[in-house]
Amino acid sequence: MNLCFIKGKILEKINFQFLYQKKNISIARTKLELQKGSIITIKGYDEMADWMIQKIKKEDKVIMQGKLDTRMEVVVKWMKGFMY
């Protein structure tokens, strides 16, 4: 996986799901629009998924650290909302 630092705007409501018989317990997934208009999928597992569902909503602007996985989705390790 490749480490990345990204800022952008949340485009849709956070999709939260529980995972059964997997390594992780839960996942939160949504779309993020970058400054140049590109759209990527971001996801967080377990504690990060809980934080995302509680603190982040559609249209929020965020900065984050994550890792790009093999499906070209960013697995969020750290995220914070901000104004820019």
Summary of the structure (lengths in Angstrom):
residues: 84
radius of gyration: 12.0
end to end distance: 28.3
largest distance: 40.4
contacts: 237
relative contact order: 0.29
helix: 11%
strand: 54%
